[in-house]
Amino acid sequence: MNIKSAQMLVSQALEEIKTISADEAHELSINHKCNLIDIREKGEIDKTGRVENSNHIPRGMLEFWLDPNSPYFKDGKLDTNKEIVLFCAGGLRSALAAKSLKEMGFEKVSHIDGGFAAISQSDFKIV
């Protein structure tokens, strides 16, 4: 059995997806040009705070909440005309999640390099 490491999966995802900086994401957010999606677990958000203007979709539910054919679909959760910008704590889960959304057929998807750690050092407001 040849099992790929998590780091190898992340490395492969990073080759296939768009990565943006926290500053680029902030610019998109303040200009209302993206869906800013926090995929961290609820406990992480409770501990460190929520990023202003972000939506929370837990990583484990992301594909189900965004699949119109899923019983868990959250209609109206996103503006599909805008870019989907994902972030997690450090940028690893969001890379995998962005790749998954691309595979689902979403075209305008990116993730924030450095995740919440980078966001908290940028102009984003944490509430």
Beta strands, then each sheet from edge to edge (+ up, - down):
strand 1: 18-20
strand 2: 34-38
strand 3: 55-56
strand 4: 83-87
strand 5: 109-112
sheet 1: 1+ 5+ 4+ 2+ 3+
end
